[in-house]
Amino acid sequence: MTAGAASVGFQRFDGGDAAGQRLSSDAIRVGFTCSKKVGNAVARNRAKRRLKAAVDEVFPESARGGLDYVVIGRQETVVRPYSLLLQDLRTALKRVGGLKSDE
């Protein structure tokens, strides 16, 4: 399942590790990625740092547990105001059905 906002791409995977073990119902695993389209290594690392900070703020109270999430940085992630980045992350979370209230 995929969703995107102006500065954040997003994918959700049903939880499970590489060995096929189910995760605990409250575990949230998050991966971050940025392609070279975002810019040079400095820009990609900055985008990932900003996304990690946004996820740390949004996910504890909003994300449904037991799922794996992949947050994909876009070119706009580097320059987008932080408040709008948080809003984009919440919107993407809602679009993939990862909000706690969607249960």
TIVO-2410 file (N, C-alpha, C; in nm, 3 decimals):
# residues 103
REC num residu      c1      c2      c3 atome chaine
REC   1      M   0.084  -0.116   0.000     N      A
REC   1      M   0.000   0.000   0.000    CA      A
REC   1      M   0.089   0.122   0.000     C      A
REC   2      T   0.063   0.219  -0.086     N      A
REC   2      T   0.148   0.337  -0.091    CA      A
REC   2      T   0.063   0.463  -0.081     C      A
REC   3      A   0.123   0.567  -0.035     N      A
REC   3      A   0.060   0.698  -0.030    CA      A
REC   3      A   0.170   0.801  -0.041     C      A
REC   4      G   0.135   0.919  -0.080     N      A
REC   4      G   0.236   1.023  -0.088    CA      A
REC   4      G   0.176   1.158  -0.057     C      A
REC   5      A   0.256   1.243  -0.005     N      A
REC   5      A   0.220   1.382   0.016    CA      A
REC   5      A   0.326   1.462  -0.056     C      A
REC   6      A   0.321   1.592  -0.046     N      A
REC   6      A   0.414   1.676  -0.121    CA      A
REC   6      A   0.559   1.643  -0.089     C      A
REC   7      S   0.589   1.611   0.035     N      A
REC   7      S   0.729   1.593   0.071    CA      A
REC   7      S   0.761   1.456   0.128     C      A
REC   8      V   0.661   1.368   0.139     N      A
REC   8      V   0.682   1.239   0.202    CA      A
REC   8      V   0.614   1.131   0.119     C      A
REC   9      G   0.688   1.027   0.085     N      A
REC   9      G   0.627   0.908   0.029    CA      A
REC   9      G   0.617   0.808   0.142     C      A
REC  10      F   0.527   0.711   0.130     N      A
REC  10      F   0.500   0.627   0.245    CA      A
REC  10      F   0.455   0.490   0.200     C      A
REC  11      Q   0.503   0.386   0.264     N      A
REC  11      Q   0.454   0.251   0.241    CA      A
REC  11      Q   0.434   0.184   0.374     C      A
REC  12      R   0.331   0.099   0.381     N      A
REC  12      R   0.304   0.024   0.503    CA      A
REC  12      R   0.307  -0.123   0.468     C      A
REC  13      F   0.370  -0.203   0.554     N      A
REC  13      F   0.375  -0.347   0.535    CA      A
REC  13      F   0.319  -0.413   0.660     C      A
REC  14      D   0.243  -0.519   0.641     N      A
REC  14      D   0.196  -0.593   0.758    CA      A
REC  14      D   0.316  -0.649   0.831     C      A
REC  15      G   0.315  -0.640   0.962     N      A
REC  15      G   0.430  -0.672   1.045    CA      A
REC  15      G   0.476  -0.816   1.033     C      A
REC  16      G   0.600  -0.837   1.049     N      A
REC  16      G   0.663  -0.968   1.047    CA      A
REC  16      G   0.810  -0.948   1.018     C      A
REC  17      D   0.893  -1.031   1.074     N      A
REC  17      D   1.035  -1.015   1.048    CA      A
REC  17      D   1.076  -1.105   0.932     C      A
REC  18      A   1.204  -1.107   0.901     N      A
REC  18      A   1.253  -1.183   0.786    CA      A
REC  18      A   1.231  -1.333   0.802     C      A
REC  19      A   1.223  -1.381   0.925     N      A
REC  19      A   1.203  -1.524   0.949    CA      A
REC  19      A   1.055  -1.561   0.953     C      A
REC  20      G   0.968  -1.463   0.923     N      A
REC  20      G   0.825  -1.491   0.922    CA      A
REC  20      G   0.760  -1.484   1.059     C      A
REC  21      Q   0.834  -1.437   1.159     N      A
REC  21      Q   0.778  -1.424   1.293    CA      A
REC  21      Q   0.691  -1.299   1.298     C      A
REC  22      R   0.579  -1.309   1.367     N      A
REC  22      R   0.492  -1.193   1.386    CA      A
REC  22      R   0.552  -1.102   1.493     C      A
REC  23      L   0.537  -0.972   1.474     N      A
REC  23      L   0.581  -0.875   1.573    CA      A
REC  23      L   0.476  -0.863   1.682     C      A
REC  24      S   0.517  -0.812   1.796     N      A
REC  24      S   0.417  -0.785   1.899    CA      A
REC  24      S   0.321  -0.680   1.846     C      A
REC  25      S   0.200  -0.678   1.898     N      A
REC  25      S   0.096  -0.592   1.844    CA      A
REC  25      S   0.126  -0.444   1.860     C      A
REC  26      D   0.219  -0.406   1.947     N      A
REC  26      D   0.249  -0.266   1.966    CA      A
REC  26      D   0.382  -0.223   1.903     C      A
REC  27      A   0.452  -0.314   1.837     N      A
REC  27      A   0.582  -0.280   1.777    CA      A
REC  27      A   0.561  -0.197   1.651     C      A
REC  28      I   0.640  -0.093   1.638     N      A
REC  28      I   0.638  -0.008   1.518    CA      A
REC  28      I   0.781  -0.005   1.466     C      A
REC  29      R   0.801  -0.051   1.343     N      A
REC  29      R   0.933  -0.044   1.281    CA      A
REC  29      R   0.925   0.052   1.163     C      A
REC  30      V   1.025   0.138   1.153     N      A
REC  30      V   1.025   0.242   1.050    CA      A
REC  30      V   1.158   0.240   0.976     C      A
REC  31      G   1.151   0.244   0.845     N      A
REC  31      G   1.269   0.256   0.762    CA      A
REC  31      G   1.265   0.387   0.686     C      A
REC  32      F   1.380   0.441   0.653     N      A
REC  32      F   1.389   0.569   0.582    CA      A
REC  32      F   1.473   0.552   0.458     C      A
REC  33      T   1.430   0.618   0.350     N      A
REC  33      T   1.508   0.612   0.227    CA      A
REC  33      T   1.490   0.741   0.148     C      A
REC  34      C   1.593   0.776   0.074     N      A
REC  34      C   1.592   0.891  -0.018    CA      A
REC  34      C   1.673   0.851  -0.140     C      A
REC  35      S   1.618   0.874  -0.256     N      A
REC  35      S   1.693   0.842  -0.378    CA      A
REC  35      S   1.785   0.958  -0.413     C      A
REC  36      K   1.867   0.938  -0.513     N      A
REC  36      K   1.960   1.042  -0.557    CA      A
REC  36      K   1.885   1.159  -0.622     C      A
REC  37      K   1.757   1.141  -0.653     N      A
REC  37      K   1.677   1.251  -0.706    CA      A
REC  37      K   1.661   1.363  -0.604     C      A
REC  38      V   1.675   1.328  -0.476     N      A
REC  38      V   1.662   1.428  -0.370    CA      A
REC  38      V   1.779   1.526  -0.375     C      A
REC  39      G   1.895   1.479  -0.411     N      A
REC  39      G   2.012   1.565  -0.420    CA      A
REC  39      G   2.137   1.488  -0.384     C      A
REC  40      N   2.241   1.563  -0.348     N      A
REC  40      N   2.367   1.498  -0.312    CA      A
REC  40      N   2.354   1.431  -0.175     C      A
REC  41      A   2.461   1.371  -0.128     N      A
REC  41      A   2.457   1.296  -0.001    CA      A
REC  41      A   2.418   1.386   0.116     C      A
REC  42      V   2.463   1.509   0.115     N      A
REC  42      V   2.430   1.602   0.223    CA      A
REC  42      V   2.279   1.627   0.226     C      A
REC  43      A   2.219   1.650   0.110     N      A
REC  43      A   2.075   1.676   0.102    CA      A
REC  43      A   1.996   1.551   0.142     C      A
REC  44      R   2.039   1.434   0.097     N      A
REC  44      R   1.969   1.310   0.132    CA      A
REC  44      R   1.975   1.284   0.282     C      A
REC  45      N   2.092   1.305   0.342     N      A
REC  45      N   2.104   1.284   0.486    CA      A
REC  45      N   2.022   1.386   0.565     C      A
REC  46      R   2.018   1.509   0.518     N      A
REC  46      R   1.936   1.610   0.586    CA      A
REC  46      R   1.788   1.573   0.577     C      A
REC  47      A   1.744   1.527   0.460     N      A
REC  47      A   1.605   1.486   0.443    CA      A
REC  47      A   1.571   1.371   0.538     C      A
REC  48      K   1.660   1.274   0.549     N      A
REC  48      K   1.635   1.160   0.638    CA      A
REC  48      K   1.635   1.203   0.784     C      A
REC  49      R   1.724   1.294   0.822     N      A
REC  49      R   1.723   1.344   0.961    CA      A
REC  49      R   1.594   1.417   0.993     C      A
REC  50      R   1.545   1.498   0.900     N      A
REC  50      R   1.419   1.570   0.922    CA      A
REC  50      R   1.302   1.472   0.932     C      A
REC  51      L   1.303   1.370   0.848     N      A
REC  51      L   1.196   1.269   0.853    CA      A
REC  51      L   1.200   1.191   0.984     C      A
REC  52      K   1.320   1.157   1.030     N      A
REC  52      K   1.332   1.084   1.157    CA      A
REC  52      K   1.277   1.168   1.272     C      A
REC  53      A   1.307   1.297   1.274     N      A
REC  53      A   1.256   1.385   1.378    CA      A
REC  53      A   1.103   1.394   1.371     C      A
REC  54      A   1.049   1.403   1.250     N      A
REC  54      A   0.904   1.410   1.233    CA      A
REC  54      A   0.837   1.280   1.278     C      A
REC  55      V   0.896   1.167   1.242     N      A
REC  55      V   0.841   1.037   1.282    CA      A
REC  55      V   0.846   1.024   1.434     C      A
REC  56      D   0.955   1.067   1.497     N      A
REC  56      D   0.965   1.061   1.643    CA      A
REC  56      D   0.855   1.142   1.710     C      A
REC  57      E   0.812   1.248   1.645     N      A
REC  57      E   0.707   1.334   1.702    CA      A
REC  57      E   0.566   1.281   1.674     C      A
REC  58      V   0.543   1.227   1.554     N      A
REC  58      V   0.408   1.189   1.511    CA      A
REC  58      V   0.371   1.046   1.548     C      A
REC  59      F   0.464   0.952   1.528     N      A
REC  59      F   0.429   0.811   1.539    CA      A
REC  59      F   0.388   0.763   1.678     C      A
REC  60      P   0.452   0.806   1.786     N      A
REC  60      P   0.414   0.750   1.916    CA      A
REC  60      P   0.266   0.764   1.949     C      A
REC  61      E   0.206   0.877   1.913     N      A
REC  61      E   0.064   0.894   1.945    CA      A
REC  61      E  -0.030   0.861   1.829     C      A
REC  62      S   0.021   0.848   1.707     N      A
REC  62      S  -0.068   0.834   1.592    CA      A
REC  62      S  -0.059   0.702   1.517     C      A
REC  63      A   0.056   0.638   1.513     N      A
REC  63      A   0.075   0.521   1.427    CA      A
REC  63      A   0.025   0.393   1.495     C      A
REC  64      R  -0.038   0.312   1.415     N      A
REC  64      R  -0.085   0.182   1.462    CA      A
REC  64      R   0.032   0.087   1.474     C      A
REC  65      G   0.038   0.013   1.583     N      A
REC  65      G   0.148  -0.080   1.607    CA      A
REC  65      G   0.133  -0.209   1.528     C      A
REC  66      G   0.238  -0.290   1.528     N      A
REC  66      G   0.238  -0.419   1.461    CA      A
REC  66      G   0.259  -0.411   1.312     C      A
REC  67      L   0.300  -0.294   1.263     N      A
REC  67      L   0.320  -0.274   1.120    CA      A
REC  67      L   0.461  -0.222   1.096     C      A
REC  68      D   0.509  -0.242   0.975     N      A
REC  68      D   0.636  -0.185   0.931    CA      A
REC  68      D   0.605  -0.068   0.838     C      A
REC  69      Y   0.676   0.041   0.854     N      A
REC  69      Y   0.655   0.159   0.771    CA      A
REC  69      Y   0.785   0.195   0.702     C      A
REC  70      V   0.776   0.239   0.576     N      A
REC  70      V   0.891   0.291   0.503    CA      A
REC  70      V   0.857   0.435   0.465     C      A
REC  71      V   0.938   0.528   0.512     N      A
REC  71      V   0.917   0.670   0.486    CA      A
REC  71      V   1.017   0.710   0.378     C      A
REC  72      I   0.965   0.765   0.269     N      A
REC  72      I   1.047   0.797   0.152    CA      A
REC  72      I   1.059   0.948   0.138     C      A
REC  73      G   1.182   0.998   0.144     N      A
REC  73      G   1.206   1.141   0.130    CA      A
REC  73      G   1.194   1.185  -0.015     C      A
REC  74      R   1.139   1.302  -0.034     N      A
REC  74      R   1.125   1.364  -0.166    CA      A
REC  74      R   1.212   1.489  -0.171     C      A
REC  75      Q   1.226   1.549  -0.290     N      A
REC  75      Q   1.306   1.670  -0.304    CA      A
REC  75      Q   1.256   1.780  -0.211     C      A
REC  76      E   1.126   1.793  -0.195     N      A
REC  76      E   1.068   1.899  -0.113    CA      A
REC  76      E   1.095   1.880   0.036     C      A
REC  77      T   1.129   1.758   0.077     N      A
REC  77      T   1.151   1.729   0.218    CA      A
REC  77      T   1.260   1.817   0.278     C      A
REC  78      V   1.360   1.850   0.200     N      A
REC  78      V   1.475   1.925   0.249    CA      A
REC  78      V   1.438   2.069   0.284     C      A
REC  79      V   1.349   2.130   0.206     N      A
REC  79      V   1.318   2.273   0.224    CA      A
REC  79      V   1.180   2.299   0.282     C      A
REC  80      R   1.098   2.198   0.294     N      A
REC  80      R   0.960   2.217   0.342    CA      A
REC  80      R   0.961   2.259   0.489     C      A
REC  81      P   0.878   2.357   0.526     N      A
REC  81      P   0.869   2.395   0.667    CA      A
REC  81      P   0.831   2.274   0.753     C      A
REC  82      Y   0.891   2.267   0.872     N      A
REC  82      Y   0.875   2.150   0.958    CA      A
REC  82      Y   0.729   2.124   0.993     C      A
REC  83      S   0.651   2.227   1.019     N      A
REC  83      S   0.510   2.208   1.054    CA      A
REC  83      S   0.433   2.143   0.939     C      A
REC  84      L   0.465   2.180   0.816     N      A
REC  84      L   0.400   2.118   0.700    CA      A
REC  84      L   0.450   1.976   0.678     C      A
REC  85      L   0.575   1.951   0.713     N      A
REC  85      L   0.630   1.815   0.704    CA      A
REC  85      L   0.555   1.722   0.800     C      A
REC  86      L   0.527   1.770   0.920     N      A
REC  86      L   0.448   1.692   1.017    CA      A
REC  86      L   0.309   1.665   0.962     C      A
REC  87      Q   0.249   1.766   0.903     N      A
REC  87      Q   0.115   1.750   0.845    CA      A
REC  87      Q   0.118   1.649   0.729     C      A
REC  88      D   0.221   1.655   0.645     N      A
REC  88      D   0.235   1.559   0.535    CA      A
REC  88      D   0.246   1.417   0.588     C      A
REC  89      L   0.321   1.401   0.695     N      A
REC  89      L   0.341   1.268   0.754    CA      A
REC  89      L   0.209   1.214   0.809     C      A
REC  90      R   0.132   1.298   0.878     N      A
REC  90      R   0.001   1.256   0.930    CA      A
REC  90      R  -0.094   1.220   0.815     C      A
REC  91      T  -0.091   1.299   0.708     N      A
REC  91      T  -0.177   1.273   0.592    CA      A
REC  91      T  -0.140   1.139   0.527     C      A
REC  92      A  -0.010   1.115   0.510     N      A
REC  92      A   0.035   0.989   0.450    CA      A
REC  92      A  -0.002   0.871   0.539     C      A
REC  93      L   0.012   0.888   0.670     N      A
REC  93      L  -0.024   0.783   0.765    CA      A
REC  93      L  -0.172   0.749   0.755     C      A
REC  94      K  -0.254   0.851   0.741     N      A
REC  94      K  -0.399   0.830   0.727    CA      A
REC  94      K  -0.431   0.759   0.595     C      A
REC  95      R  -0.363   0.797   0.488     N      A
REC  95      R  -0.391   0.740   0.355    CA      A
REC  95      R  -0.358   0.593   0.346     C      A
REC  96      V  -0.257   0.546   0.421     N      A
REC  96      V  -0.222   0.405   0.417    CA      A
REC  96      V  -0.295   0.325   0.523     C      A
REC  97      G  -0.381   0.390   0.601     N      A
REC  97      G  -0.457   0.318   0.703    CA      A
REC  97      G  -0.375   0.283   0.825     C      A
REC  98      G  -0.276   0.365   0.857     N      A
REC  98      G  -0.190   0.337   0.970    CA      A
REC  98      G  -0.221   0.414   1.095     C      A
REC  99      L  -0.330   0.492   1.096     N      A
REC  99      L  -0.366   0.566   1.215    CA      A
REC  99      L  -0.426   0.475   1.319     C      A
REC 100      K  -0.400   0.501   1.446     N      A
REC 100      K  -0.457   0.420   1.554    CA      A
REC 100      K  -0.609   0.421   1.550     C      A
REC 101      S  -0.668   0.532   1.511     N      A
REC 101      S  -0.815   0.542   1.509    CA      A
REC 101      S  -0.878   0.464   1.394     C      A
REC 102      D  -0.795   0.415   1.298     N      A
REC 102      D  -0.847   0.339   1.184    CA      A
REC 102      D  -0.873   0.192   1.218     C      A
REC 103      E  -0.845   0.149   1.340     N      A
REC 103      E  -0.856   0.008   1.373    CA      A
REC 103      E  -0.998  -0.039   1.369     C      A
***
